[in-house]
Amino acid sequence: MNMQISKEPGISLADALGVKRGAVVSFVGAGGKTTAMFRLAGELTAAGLRVVTTTSTHIAEDQIQLSPAYIHPEKLASLGECLDRHGQCLVAGLPDGKGRVFNISPQVILDLKKRPDVDCILIEADGSKSRPFKAPAPHEPVVLDMTTILVPIVGMNCIGRPLDDVHVHRPEIAAVLADVQVGSTITPEIVARVLSHADGGAKGLPPGARLAPLLNKVDTGDMRYAEEIAAKLMKHSNVDSILVGSVDRDPPILKVWILKEGSA
């Protein structure tokens, strides 16, 4: 184990994840997936990389505005021009009239990865109904085999709340994975169990991909719980690195534990 811990004043999300040209980063879980995806896109673009953001499921229609540009797969002929102008572009389906924008096909995403004018692809790979914590149903997440970094996210504002429909997306599944009852108080132990579980945050992890849980929405009062979760996650061999921070603030990452060589 090669453990490193970042120090104040923190680092970028891109540096914490060790994202390099050719990366395909998939975000799953709850508590900030979309914000994290577009935050990372902005950081990579600022570093001179050309980035496509997309979804393998759906995103909210009002989240389109988080990207400086948005095109439908039928308009991919204009993608190069879009990337020349903005450095990043959201490629997604058309709005469904009910507040959502749906995914594009895995083949389209694979074709995007093969393009020489696309350096990185960032994918929102499941939904959470705006809850801070979730466990995946049998049909989700939609993590594509081309994924090189899988980032399961949890909002730290779930700690101390009941494991119920108000605070958790699919609480009955989370309860099974954590071996507790629905309605139990959410503890660091419960979060760690779900994030690291092969049917939880690690579900769909492709061979060779890195697993990098992100403990998001941390404020001063939450850091001790985040460190407790991180300590429990370190015991799981499938975890490559652990990030703690708030992706809507500067700096976005306050601490990162790198557990394996080559994780960043």
Secondary structure, DSSP 8 states (H G I E B T S, - for coil): ---EE--TT-B-HHHHHT--TT-EEEEEESSSHHHHHHHHHHHHHHTT--EEEEESSEEEGGGGGGSS-EE-GGGGGGHHHHHHHHSEEEE---B-SSSEEE---HHHHHHHHH-TT--EEEEE----TT-SEE---TT-----TT-SEEEEEEEGGGTTSBSSTTTEESHHHHHHHHTS-TT-B--HHHHHHHHH-TTTTTTT--TT-EE--EEES--TTTHHHHHHHHHHHTT-TT--EEEEE-TTSSSSEEEEEE-STT--
